[in-house]
Amino acid sequence: MVNELLARLGLAAENSGVFTRRWVENPGGEWLESINPSDGKVLGRVRAGSRRDYEECVAAGQEAFQNLSRRPAPARGELIREFGNALRERKHDLGLLITLETGKILSEGLGEVQEMIDMCDFATGLSRQLYGLTLASERPEHRMMEQWHPLGKVGIITAFNFPAAVWAWNAVVAGVCGNASLWKPSPRTPLTAVAVLKILQPLLLRHEALGAATLFVGGNDPALWMAEDERLALVSATGSCAMGREIAPRVAARLGKVLLELGGNNALVVAPSANVELALRAVLFGAYGTAGQRCTTTRRLFLHQDIAHPFLDKLMKACGSIRIGNPWEEGVLLGPMISAAAVDKALEAVTQARREGGELLCGGKKIDRPGFFMEPTLIVASQAMPIVRQETFAPILYAIPYAKLEDAIEWNNSVEQGLASAIFTNHLLEAEKFLSSTGSDCGIVNVNIGTSGAEIGGAFGGEKATGGGREAGSDAWKAYMRRQTCTVNYGNVLPLAQGVRFDV
Ligand code: NAD
């Protein structure tokens, strides 16, 4: 299955991981192995780039930017529209490769490609809507307006768990805005990155835009080169808070722009009036979907004390019925985690939770089969346990009973991250409280919807240690452009602002 799939996507057992205006035949970096987390076997190998290859990527981007930024935005949008169509044609193959490389179930692999397609549609429309305001000038016969211009070259650093969609969120919006982009994917998902660029390559060629999107596969070092590289006007970095703490100060030291999409420790509140069936389904997908490896995964569950016991009973039963297996098989809901090390970390978190007084209701163990599988895990915990305030990127859910909504809100906000949050309630006042300025402090706040699975139409991102960045829809495009305030005097006098006189 693997070899045919790779061939259909233009990949081989060994691949170059550097695309500048062309695939660099023998990049100077190490060989990275792409491992199938379902069986631990090698899917294929990708050769990382050297510093020299990096320089070639940046040079290609610089040249492409000169050309791209002069084109009308709708012409840039046309390239992205065609890319969306190319993705439609390759949806199944690319989705399956994502499933093989990350371990997410096939409907999520396909969903990830659909998200890229949706982003292309969104960005195509956006290419005709890069609007600026006209503002009232205080001076007579003056017009004041805002214009938005491309930034230049944008560096995109991505995480393993959305190996293609997060690049698309950034690259297609940056592209219609007139920027060239340089992508440094996760070293754990290099095949998907190469496959995406293979799909894009003929369109870059046809639109005379080679260099507009370049790829540089590598480990963490190239991410640091990007952070320190003054030629990259913006560095968009998605991954752990620890990574953000390395990248952000380096970009800040050169006074560059940074867009951070970092970790989350997301909570879901179930109030007494909640529709329990709805809440249960949201918790199951939120906590155990994608094997707990989404930035928006539900990690903490605040249950009102009046409904906590029956809810936990139902949750335990449901956990036991989640089908675990090869993620490409029909009916499987829980695939593997990304690596053996990730499973070990998850097991350590379970041990720590138990040491801190947590009660293990189900799961908690590695599954005895090839690959990196872990049981869906449910632990009754308390707000006092330090482990509940850590992001463990695993299918582990901490359930914590609460008495007053104010407490649940305070606990929701008590973690360093501020990504996603949700409340299940049919009580209007509770819902509004959760949404209010004294409610959840997260970037994403949902009512009767789980924490996981955002639509691309909204601006996606979180506050505090999540980094404050916003990507995808709404006006997130503004991060990829520079704002210019322009004032035109169409009169014959030169009045100064604030009535200042300077007559000579
Ligand atoms: P990670 O931080 O290990 O790696 C992400 C990227 O950063 C990779 O390309 C990696 O090479 C690079 N990197 C990592 N550490 C680095 C360092 N010290 N210096 C320079 N570069 C470094 O993250 P991961 O394990 O791939 O993904 C999981 C994490 O990403 C979770 O914390 C998750 O919440 C977060 N995430 C956030 C979002 C979001 O939109 N907020 C989306 C996806 C994932």
Residues whose N, C-alpha, C, O or C-beta is under 5 A from the ligand:
A	BS01	NAD	I157 T158 A159 F160 N161 K184 P185 S186 P187 G218 G219 N220 A223 L224 T238 G239 S240 C241 A242 M243 E246 E261 L262 G263 G264 R294 C295
